[in-house]
Amino acid sequence: MTDDLPIKPVFDLGRTLPHLPPKKQEELSRALGIIFEEFEDARALASSEQKRMGRILHIILFGSFTGDTWVEDAKSGYMSDFDLLIVVNNATVTDYSTYWYKAEERLLRHPAIQREVNFIVHDYAEVTAKLGEAQYFFSDIVREGISLYELTTTKSLTSPATLDEAEAKTQAREYFEQFFPKISSALSGTQHFIDEGETNDAAFMLHQAVERAYNCLLLTHTLYSPPSHNIKFLRSLAEDLDETLIGAWPRATKTDRAAFATLKRAYIDARYSPKYEITKEQLNWLLDRVTLLEDLVKKSCEAKLAR
């Protein structure tokens, strides 16, 4: 599909995103540069010709920064993230552990990037198929997102097909009925481990409750949830769909933000790191927040299904 020369794109975000302040444009441009640098390094070290021929075909910005709904609230601590869809030319280069983890780590650590940069990676064939099915999530990105990069030698993404509303509503209800009860079961497991004094196991189960809550909401609203265990990313996507969910997580104080960050790390560290620590007090505070989140997700999904 493409030649084997390194790609060194130049991003003119002043032209592409004139509604954003220059500092935001610069921040996003720096993030895009890191994504391409790390992808090119991983591609150059790939073990097969097919993997070395991997290419980024499209990058599309979606979410609040496509318009004027992005937020930076110093009082509450709420800050909008950058959300990106990356489309590649074959499924082999969607592998996170080979091509994308270094970019994510650099983005988290870079002092000039003040917010999280969330990205999902899918291959062209899959995205085209989803658009052909009129899948909400990808269709909305193509309709409402802003293209930041398109490889000149590739095809544009096709226009979304027309959605069968009745079929979509049936599928959304099936997702809700399947996934919503799983939140409660994870919360029950959390309480059991708290009572037993197994704080790390409690943290892991509470992480699962949050992940399930956001997956339930995303599937019910859009029929899609990304293959990610990053609850901050899932939170960002969910809150873009329904801002009432913002109320589940106070962010005004360092203590509030630290508790969520500790929970975010639980998926890996609570199981495998001897240095992971979380207190019973933190767990009880987090459990209250996730119980509220469960209620907010229920109301949001029921309202969506009632339309």
ABEGO torsion letter per residue (X at the ends): XBBABBBBBBBBAAAABAABBAAAAAAAAAAAAAAAAAAAAAAAABABAAAAABBBABBBBBEAAABAABBBBAAAGBBBBBBBBBBBABAAAABAAAAAAAAAAAAAABAABABBBBBBBBBAAAAAAAAAAGBAAAAAAAAABBBABBBAABBBBBBBBBBBAAAAAAAAAAAAAAAAAAAAAAAAAAAAAAAAGBAAAAAAAAAAAAAAAAAAAAAAAAGBBBBBABAAAAAAAAAAABAAAAAABBAABAAAAAAAAAAAAAAAAAAABAABBBBAAAAAAAAAAAAAAAAAAAAAAAAAAAX
